[in-house]
Amino acid sequence: MYADPAHIRSKRVNLSLNDTELRVVEAMAEFHGKQPSVFIRADCASGNRSHGLIRREQDRQAAVS
C-alpha cells in the first residue's frame, strides 16, 4: 500500500496545553486551514518557532495582572 512503510504515522504523542496555548494553536491552525494536530506536526517538522507566540501571550497576560 505504501512505497515506504517508514512513512506510516503510527506513533502518538500526548501534549498538554493550557487554555491560552490551545487558543493560539487552534487560531493558527484555522488561519492556515489545517487541523491543529497537522499544524503542530508541520510546525515542528519545519523548525518554526511559533511557541514564541505562546510565550509572548503569557508575558502579556502576566504584565496585565
C-alpha positions as CSV (number, residue, x, y, z in Angstrom):
1,M,0.0,0.0,0.0
2,Y,2.8,2.4,0.9
3,A,6.0,2.7,-1.2
4,D,8.0,3.2,2.1
5,P,6.4,1.7,5.2
6,A,8.6,4.1,7.3
7,H,6.3,6.9,6.3
8,I,3.3,5.4,8.1
9,R,2.4,7.6,11.1
10,S,1.5,5.1,13.9
11,K,3.3,6.7,16.9
12,R,1.4,9.0,19.2
13,V,2.5,11.8,21.4
14,N,0.3,13.4,24.1
15,L,0.6,17.1,24.6
16,S,-0.9,19.1,27.5
17,L,-1.7,22.8,26.8
18,N,-3.3,25.5,29.0
19,D,-6.3,27.4,27.6
20,T,-4.2,30.2,26.1
21,E,-1.8,27.8,24.3
22,L,-4.7,25.9,22.9
23,R,-6.4,29.0,21.7
24,V,-3.2,30.0,19.9
25,V,-2.7,26.6,18.3
26,E,-6.4,26.5,17.2
27,A,-6.3,30.0,15.8
28,M,-3.1,29.4,13.9
29,A,-4.3,26.1,12.5
30,E,-7.6,27.7,11.4
31,F,-5.7,30.6,9.8
32,H,-3.6,28.1,7.8
33,G,-6.6,25.9,7.0
34,K,-5.3,22.8,8.8
35,Q,-6.3,20.7,11.8
36,P,-4.5,21.6,14.9
37,S,-2.5,18.3,15.0
38,V,-1.5,18.6,11.4
39,F,-0.5,22.2,12.0
40,I,1.7,21.3,15.1
41,R,3.3,18.4,13.2
42,A,4.2,20.6,10.2
43,D,5.4,23.4,12.6
44,C,7.7,21.0,14.4
45,A,9.0,19.4,11.2
46,S,9.8,22.8,9.7
47,G,11.6,24.0,12.8
48,N,9.4,27.1,13.2
49,R,9.4,28.8,16.5
50,S,5.6,29.5,16.9
51,H,6.0,28.7,20.6
52,G,7.3,32.3,20.8
53,L,3.7,33.4,20.1
54,I,2.5,31.4,23.1
55,R,5.3,32.8,25.3
56,R,4.5,36.4,24.3
57,E,0.8,35.9,25.1
58,Q,1.8,34.6,28.5
59,D,4.1,37.5,29.1
60,R,1.3,39.9,28.0
61,Q,-1.1,38.3,30.5
62,A,1.4,38.5,33.3
63,A,2.0,42.2,32.6
64,V,-1.7,42.9,32.8
65,S,-2.2,41.0,36.1
